[in-house]
């Protein structure tokens, strides 16, 4: 459903049938999603910092070592991995929304 709506809007924009209402609605949607992703990053940062402090390495270093199999699959490492992937995904979405990626 969402993709069909996106394609419909894209067709409208392509043929010049977009209106100020549509433009404003899309801009509001993008700004709301940017705020959501920024909030998500702020929510995840302290949780990642706890793991970094506890294990004495950055999340980047941990992630590289975890992905290469240097670090085991203990529950703390598994949770850190999931949190860091969530952080990376949110960063990527934010970059797309800000046209940085």
C-alpha positions in Angstrom: 0.0 0.0 0.0 2.7 2.5 1.0 4.7 1.9 -2.2 1.6 2.3 -4.4 1.0 5.7 -2.7 4.6 6.7 -3.3 4.4 5.8 -6.9 1.1 7.7 -7.3 2.7 10.8 -5.8 5.8 10.4 -8.0 3.6 10.3 -11.1 1.8 13.4 -10.0 5.1 15.2 -9.4 6.5 14.1 -12.7 3.6 15.5 -14.8 3.4 18.7 -12.8 0.1 18.0 -11.1 1.5 18.4 -7.6 -0.1 21.1 -5.5 1.1 23.3 -2.6 -0.9 21.0 -0.4 0.9 17.9 -1.6 4.3 19.6 -1.4 3.6 20.8 2.2 2.3 17.4 3.2 5.4 15.6 1.8 7.7 18.1 3.5 5.9 17.7 6.8 6.2 13.9 6.5 9.9 14.1 5.8 10.5 16.5 8.7 8.5 14.3 11.1 10.5 11.3 10.0 13.8 13.2 10.4 12.8 14.1 13.9 11.9 10.5 14.7 15.2 9.2 13.4 17.1 11.8 15.4 15.2 10.9 18.5 16.0 7.2 17.9 19.7 8.0 17.6 19.6 10.0 20.9 17.8 7.1 22.6 20.3 4.6 21.4 23.5 6.6 22.1 23.5 6.2 25.9 22.7 2.5 25.7 25.7 2.0 23.3 27.9 4.1 25.6 27.0 1.7 28.5 28.4 -1.2 26.5 31.4 0.7 25.4 32.2 1.6 28.9 31.6 -1.9 30.2 33.7 -3.6 27.6 36.4 -0.9 26.9 35.9 -0.5 23.2 33.9 1.6 20.8 30.8 0.2 19.1 32.6 0.4 15.8 35.5 -1.7 17.1 33.1 -4.1 18.7 31.0 -4.5 15.6 34.0 -5.2 13.4 35.3 -7.8 15.9 31.8 -9.3 16.4 31.1 -9.6 12.7 34.5 -11.3 12.1 33.9 -13.8 14.8 36.6 -12.6 17.2 34.0 -12.1 19.9 31.6 -14.8 21.1 27.8 -14.9 21.1 27.2 -14.1 24.7 23.9 -12.4 25.4 25.5 -9.0 26.1 27.4 -9.1 22.8 24.3 -10.1 21.0 22.3 -7.3 22.5 25.1 -4.8 21.7 25.2 -6.0 18.1 21.4 -5.5 17.7 21.5 -2.0 19.3 24.4 -1.0 17.0 22.6 -2.3 13.9 19.6 -0.3 14.9 21.8 2.7 15.3 23.4 2.2 11.9 20.0 1.7 10.2 18.6 4.9 11.8 21.7 6.8 10.8 21.3 5.6 7.2 17.6 6.5 7.1 18.4 9.9 8.5 21.1 10.4 5.8 18.6 9.5 3.1 16.0 11.9 4.5 18.5 14.7 4.6 19.8 13.8 1.1 23.3 13.0 2.5 23.5 9.4 1.4 
